[in-house]
């Protein structure tokens, strides 16, 4: 799977961090960081993170 975050759209609400801490976090400067290609077993968590983003900045593309 591939995860992208539109940083122009992201407002750092952190809902993705709560939904999928294995994939998303904040760095020491409070900037969102994420694993762009997490293990396939995390697809459900990634989808939940995308769904809870209030500004729809997170996109999950499953592997073909």
Protein Blocks (a to p, Z undefined) as FASTA:
>chain_A
ZZdddfklpgolommmmmmmmlgccdfkopacddfbbcfklmmmmmmmmmmmmnlpaccd
ddZZ
